Every structure is written in C-alpha cells, then in structure tokens.
Amino acid sequence: MANEYAHILEQAGDQDPATGLRAVAALRHLTDRVEALHVDNARRAGWTWQAIGEALGVSRQAVHKKHHRRER
C-alpha cells in the first residue's frame, strides 16, 4: 500500500496535466478516507463536533454536515 501512495505522490509532480489531476483526485479520496477514520475515532472518544471542527480548521456545522450520517 505504501508503494501505491508513493506512486500517487510521484504522479502529482508529473508535467502531464491529466496525470497530475488524476493524482490530485486520488489524494483527495485518500484524505477523505483518513479524515473519516479520525472523525469516527474522535466521536467514539467523546469529542464534540466543535472540538473536531477546531482540529480540522472548519466550523462544527461543516464537520457535522459532512460526517454525522455515519454515526447512525
């Protein structure tokens, strides 16, 4: 898996816009997955939406809107 991420990072620096943009999309997807994992961990640990939003640099409303559906 680490090789896959290294390959994505390598592609992000490619001069071909199509290759670079595919890498950006892959990195965005990875970032979303990692964020969801840690938001879930924080909620299980008792963190408030306010605290999570502050840690992510967004409002509590923004983080709640994006992640609250997985809690159910």
Helices and strands as residue ranges (DSSP letters): H 2-12, H 17-44, H 49-56, H 60-67, G 68-71
